[in-house]
Structures are given as structure tokens and as C-alpha cells.
Amino acid sequence: MQAGELYSPHDSELIAARTRAARALLRDNTGDIAALQELLGAVGEDSEIRAPFYCDYGFNIFIGRGVFVNFNCVLLDVGAIHIGDGTQIGPAVQIYAADHPRDVESRLACLELGRPVRIGSGVWIGGGAIVLPGVTVGNGAIVGAGSVVTRDVPPGATVVGNPARRVESGPLKRSDR
């Protein structure tokens, strides 16, 4: 699974790992931050993850220093999810490292796969955005609220829409506030 190969989600080890994650999330979502630190692959100093927070396994999530994750975020961590230092993630953002095969036979056999997601440092992801499997969002990029990110975002770029497309951004004008 972690190597990005097909796997069965019905595997007893994976069921146990998801059950462990669900129990830790239940504790975390009642304010037990230590549960979240035990669950995730890494959580950097001065990072804040607001409950409720949802994930599949937790151990494939690596969060840098000073990261802020707002309420109601979903990180499907079948593959690794790396979030760089100082990144801000709005409410209800969804980051998917979980993917499905394109051939019907594999799907009918209940096989799945994962593709890692990388979010750089100093990124801002607006509320309700979705980042799809295998995507990299470069350092300093901005993902507009509600955007669906289907391909890599270059460092410093601003993307908006569905599918997310690059737009020119400049300093905010008074009328933009």
C-alpha cells in the first residue's frame, strides 16, 4: 500500500490500523492532542490541528512546524501526505492520497492504491479545497477556496477553480478585502 501498489483494504492488518486510527481520532476529537501526536507519522512543533479531524491510518501523515489545520479536514493517507512548515489549511479541506485503479476488474476485486501528496512550506489552502492523489503543491503556493487540484502546482503559484488553474495574483487591493 505504502509503495503505491494495489492492495486489498480488507487485509486484517489494515483493518486493525484503521480501527486504531478511529480510536485515536475519537480521543483527539474530544480534545486529547496527545492522541493525535501518537497517531500521526510526525507533527512539528507549534502546529495546530482543530477537531474534528479525519484520516484513514494517521501514520502516513507528516506535518511540519507551525502548520495550522482548521476544522473538519479529511486526509486520506493510504499513501504518504507531507505538509511543509508554516502551511495553513482552511476548514473542510480534503487531501487524498487514496486512489483507485482505472480498470474495472481491479475495482471489482476491491483493490485500491495510494499515490503520495506533497504540500510545500508556506502554502495556503482555502476552505473546501480538494487535493487529489499524486499532486505536489509547491512552496508558497495558494490554492483558492473550493478548488479541486488535479495536477502539480508550481512554487509561488495561485490556483483556483475546478479543475484548479493558475491565475495571476498580486497585492490585495482595498476592493478585494
N, C-alpha and C positions, 0 to 999 in steps of 0.2 A: 504494500500500500504506500509506504513512505518513499519507495523508489519510483512511484508513478506507474506501476504495473497494475494490470487487472487483479482484483481481489474480490472475495465474497464478504459482504457486510454481515453475513450470518455466521462467520467464524466465531467460535466460542471466546477466543482471546479478545476479539474486537468488541463483542457484546459486553464482556466484563469491563473493558476500558471505557466504553460509553456509559455503563452503569456507574462506574467510579466517578466519571466526569459529572454525571447528573447529580450525584450525591454532593459533590464539592460545590457545584453551582447552586444547589439548594441552600447550602450553608452561606455561600458568598452572597446570594441574592437576599439574604436576611442580614447582611452587614458584616459577615466574617471574612475580612480581607485576607487573613492567613490562609483560608481555604483556596482562594484564587492563586495565591503565590505558590502553594503546593501543587496546584493543578497545572499551571502553565509551564512551558519549557523554560521561560525566563521572563521576569518582569523587572525593568530597570527602576532605579531609584527615582523618587518623586513622580512616578506615574500614577494615574488615577483611572480606574475603570468603574463606571457607575452602573449599579444594578437597575434593572435586570440585564444580565449579560448571558449570551448563549454560545455554546460551541459543541462540537462532536466529541473531541478527545482531550483537548487542552494541551497535551504535551508537545504538539506541533506548532504552538503559538509562541513567538519570541518577540517581546515588546521591549523597546529601548528605554532610555532615560527620559523623564519629563513628558511622557506620552499622555494624552487625555482622550479617553473613550467615553462618549456620552451615553445616555440611557438607551436601552433596548437594541443593542448591537448584536449581530449574529456573525460569528466567524466559523465557517465550516472547514475544519482543519484536518481533512483527510491527508492533504499534503501540507508541507510547511508554510506557515504565514509569518513573515518577518516584517515588523513595523519599526522604522527607524526613530532615533531620538527626536524629541520635540514635535512629533506629529500630533495633529488634532483631528479627531474623528467625531463627526456630528451624530445626533441621535438617529437611531433606526438604520444605520449603515450596515450593509451586508457584504462580507468578503468571503468569496467561495473558492477554496482550493479543491473542493469536491467536484468531480466531473463524471460523465457517463460516456461509455463507448458509443460510437456512431453506428455500429452495425447492430441490427435488431436481435441477432442470435445471442450476442453477449449480454444485451439488456434483458432478454427473456431468461437468461441463465442467472440473473441477479448479480452480474459482475459490475463493478464500479472501478474508478481510478481517480487519482489525485494529481493535480499539477500545482506546483508551488506559486505563491503570490508574494511579491516583494513590494513593500511600501517604503519609500526612502525617508530620509530625515527631513524635518521641517515641512512636511506635506500637510495640506488642509483638505479634508474630505467632508463636503457638505452633507447635511442631513438627508437620509433616504437614498443615498447613492449606493450603487451595487458595483462591486469589482469582481470580474469573472475569473475563472481558473487560468493560471499561467501568466497573468498580467504582472508587469512591473510598473510601478508609478515612481518616477524619478524624484530625486531630492528637490525640495522647494516647489513642487507642483501643486496645483489647485484643481480639485475635482468639484464641479458645481453640484449643488443640492439636486437630488433626483436623477443624476446622471447614471448611465449604465456604461461602465468602462469595459470594452470588449477587446482592446489591444493596448500595448505599452504606451505610457505617457512619458515624453521626454522630460528631463530635469527642467524645472522652472516654467513649464507649460501650464496653461489653464485649459481645461476641457469641460464641456457642458453638453447636455442632451442625451438622446438615446437613438443610436449609439453615440457615445461621447466623442465630440470633435473639438479640435483645437481652435481657440479663439484668441485674438489679441487682447491682452489686458494691460491696463495702465493704472496710474494712481486713481483712487476713487475721487469722483467729483461730488460736490455737495448734493447734486440731484440723484446720485447713486446711493446715498446713505439712507 
